[in-house]
Amino acid sequence: MGLLIDGEWHDQWYDTKKHGGEFVRESAQLRDWVTADGSEGPDGQPGRLAEPNRYHLYVSLACPWAHRALIMRHLKGLDDVIGTSHVSPLMLDQGWSYNQEEGSSGDPINGVSYHRELYTLTDPHYTGRVTVPALWDKTAGNIVSNESADLLRMFNGAFDDITGNRLDFYPADLRETIDAVNADVYDHINNGVYKSGFATDQAVYEKHVTALFDALDRMEARLDEQRYLAGEWLTEADIRLFTTLIRFDAVYHGHFKCNIRRIEDYPNLSNYVRELYQWPGVKETVNLDHIKRHYYYSHDNINPTRIVPKGPALDLERPHDRERLPGQGIREKA
């Protein structure tokens, strides 16, 4: 996991020593916004016009943050509107690569060999981590956004007039609930597995792994009373939690030492994961081979032998019990 400093690549791991053994995630820096009419984003971000085949989504099939965007792209009917490319699962000393021999799709848009080149094409003096997902603007020739949370909201609304897809994963009357759940899930679960796994101090690790399982316990209790995180409707909150849960037993439980319990040990969470996995089109976005190879092979400071485990055996196709709770699927916009 390297970074660019004034446009130059440095193979440099996170400086946890600087933060007392804590992993601190860098905030996304590229935050333009695609809107239906090209107007500015919801918080005044520079706007770009939603047009078919103007944008291209660069992802890793291993990365949970990129996975969110892939799922939303499919559920919103954008497969024929926004193309995709994925990196190799092996993130080595040169960072994310488009080496097709290692399982990448290659990059048919810009022909780059390494993901970092998209950042220097955007800004030759870019300084920061080189992350996925990244939404590329083929007309402007640069990255629109590398913030997955923003991409979910853009995909949810900007292209509706083009696709005719009126599904709403961020309904106005549920936004307060969704935002509150997202904040808890992001801090303690989505990022909590990384704060546990990348910690380099015992006390820091124990603090974060305890907070992680406390949050999983809260989600388990929540899902005992309602089918989805915001109630009877599937929303972006569910997508954001799912991409961590689907990786948990295969990777985070062992590799990141998040081993107090498995997701399989939670009756509600395990059934919930299977329901979402079985949602039409979602399982096609899940690539457990890329997920396991990325984490176990790329993080040689955590797994120096780079041996990728064969297990666990996960039967994600077996029936779930979520029908016992009322649920209406996905809300449509008025």
N, C-alpha and C positions, 0 to 999 in steps of 0.2 A: 504494500500500500504506500505509494509514493505521492509526491506533490510537485507542482510547478512553483518555482520562485522566479519572478520576473521572466516568465516564459521558458525557463530552463528546468529540465526534469531532474528530480532528486529522489532516489530510492530511500525513503525515510519513513520509518514507523512513527506511530503516535508517541509524543513525548509525555508519557504518564508520570515520569519522575518529576517533571515540572509542576504537576498537579497533585502531588502526594499519593501517587498510585492510581489516580482516577483517569479513566478514558473520557475525554471531552470531545464531543462531535462538533465539527465545523459547520456553521450555518451556510446554506446555499447562497451563492452570490448573484446568480443570473436569474432575474425574476421578472422578465417581461411577461405579458399576459395576452393570450389569444381571445378575442371577443367576436361576437357575431357580426358587428359592424366596424370593428377596428378601433373602437373607443378604448379609453384607459380601463385598467383593471379595477377591481372593487376597492382597493386601497390606493388608487392613483398610479398604479404601475403603467409604464408605457404599453400601449395596446397595439396588437397586430390583427389583421383581418383574417377571420376563419374562411379558408378556401379549400376545396378538395385538392388533394395531391400536392399541396404546398409544403406540408410538414412531414417530418420523418422522425420516428422515435427510436433512439438508441438505448438498448437495455442490456442487462445481464439476466439470464434465466435463473441465476443463482441468488440474485440480490432481492431481498424482500421489498425494498423501496421501489425498485424498478417493476417488480411483480405487480404491485398495486396498479401502476399505470397500465400494464398489459391487460389486467382484468377489466378495468374501467373502459379501456379502448374497445374491448370485445363486447361488453354488456351494452355499451352505447352505440353499437353498430358502426364503428369507425374503421373496421378492418380494411375496407376498400377506399378509405379517405386518407388515412395516415399509415404510411408504410413503417416497417420495423427492420432493424438489424440487431443482432446480439453478439456480444463479445465471447471470447473463449472463457470457459469456467476457470482457467488457470491464470490467476493474477500474480505474476512473478515480478522480477526486478524492474521490468519495463512497464508495469501496471497493466491495466486491462488491454487486451490485444484483440485484433481481428484475424488471428491466425486460424485459417479454416481447418488445418490439420489437427488442431486441438479442440475442434468442435464449434468454432465461430461460424456465423453465416457469411462472414466477410462484410465489406462495406461497399455496396454498389453505388452509393450516392457520392461520396467524396474520395473513395479509394484509399483511405488512410490505413496504416498498419496498426496504429495504437490510438486508443481512445483520447489520450491527452492531446493529439493533434487537432481534434475538433475544438478544444479549448484555445489552442494557440491560433487557430484560424479565426476564432471569435475575437481574441485579444492576444496579440503577439507577446504582451508583457503580463499575461495572467499569472496571478499568485494565488495558490490555494490547492485544496485536494481535488483530484480528478474523479468525479463520481458519475454513477448512473442512477436514474435515467437522465437522458438529456434529449430535449425536443429541439430538432434542427429545423430552421427555416430555409428552404431551398431557394426562395426568392432573394432573401437578404444575405444568405451565405453565412449564417452564424447561429449560435445556440439561443433559443428563445428563453428556456428555463431549464434549470437542473434541480428544481424543487418538486419532489413527487406529490406533496400535498396540494400544491398549486395546480399541477397537471390533472389531478382528479377533478378539481372544480372546473377547470377549463373544458375537459372532456365531457363533463356532466351537462354543460350548457351551450358552449360556443358554436357547436356544429349542428344543433337540432334542426335548423331550417334547411340544412343540406341533406341530412339523413332522414328526417322525419321521425326520428326516434325521440319520444317524449318521456322516457323513463327518467325519474328524478331520484337521485341518490343523496340529495341534500335539500329535502323539502323545507320550506320556510318555517313551518310550525314546529319542526323537530330540530332546528339548528342549535338551539341552546343546549338541548340534550346531547346531540351529536358532538358539539364542541367540547362539552364537559367530559364525555366518554373518551374522545380522542386525546385530550390532554392527559388523562390518567393512563390510557393504553400506551401512548407514545413514550411518556417519561419512564414508566415502570416496566413495560413489557417490550414494545418495539425496540426501544433503546436500552431497556433494562437488561436484555440478554447480552448486549455488547458491553455495558458497564460492568456486568459480572465477568464475562469472558475475557475482556481486555484489561481487567484490573491487575495491578502488579503489587498489591499490598493485601495481606490476608484480611485485615479489618475492613478495607474498602470493598473487597469481594463479598464478604459476609453481609455487609450493609446492603449492597445492591441485590444480592441473590435473595435475601429475606424480603426486600421490598417487591421484587419480581413475583415471588410466590404469594405474597399478600395480595397483590393485584390480580393474579390468576384466580385466587380464592374469591375475590370480589366479582370477577366476571362469571365464575361458576355459579355463584349465588344469584347474580342478575339473570342468568340464562335459565335458572330454575323457575323464574316467575314470568318470563316473556320469551318469545321465540328468537328475537334479534336484539341487538344491543340498545336500539332506540325504541323498541316496542314491537309492533306487529309488522313493520316494514323493514326490508333489507335496505341498508344505507351504506354510505362510504365508511362509516365506523366499522362495519362488519368486514369490509374488504381490508381495511387497515390492520385489524386484528388477525384475520385469516392468514395473511402472508407470513406472520411470525409463527402462528400455531402450526402451520403445515410443515415448517422446518424444525420444530421444537424437538420431537423425539428422535429424528434422524441426525440432528446436528447439535443443537444448543444443549440438550440434556447431557451429552458426553463431552463434546469438544469445548464447550464454554462452561462446563462444570455446573450447569443448571439442573442438578440431579436430585433435588429434594423429592420431586414427583415428576412423572411423565404426564403429557396431555392425556394419554390413554387411561391414566388413573382417575381422571375427572369425568364423571358420567355425562354431564351436560356439555362441557367443552369438547369432548371427543365425538359425541354425536353431532354437535354443531359443526365441527370441522368436516365431518363426512357429508353433512347436508350441503355445505357450501362447495366442497370439492365436486359433488355430484350435480351441482347447478349447471345447466347446459352451457358448454363452452369453457367452464372454469378449469376442469381437469386438464384440458389441452394446454393450459398455460403453466402447468406444474411439471418441472423437470427435475426429479430427484437425483438423477445422475449428475447433472450440472451442479445442483445444490451441494451434494456430498463431496464431489471432486473439488469444488471451489474452496470450501471451508477447510477441509482436512489437508488438502495439498498446498494451498496458497499460504496458510498461516503457519509457516514452519517454525516460528518462535513459540507457538503453542503446541504444534505437533511436528517435531523435528524429523521424525522418520517418514513423514508424508504418506503413511499407510492409510488408505481409505477403507473404513470398515464395511463389511458386507451387509450388516443389518442396519436398523431393525426391520423385522417383517411387519409391514403395515398393510392392513386390508381396508383401504379407503373406500372400497366399493360396497362393503357390507351395509345392510340397512341401518338407518338412523331412526331416532324416536321423536324428532322435532315436531311431528304432526300432532303430538299431544297438546301442544300449545297453539293458540290462535295466531295465524300469520297470513298476510295477504300478498306476500311476494314483494314486488317493487311498485312504489307509487308512480303514477303518471302525472305529468304536469297538466294543469288546467288549460 
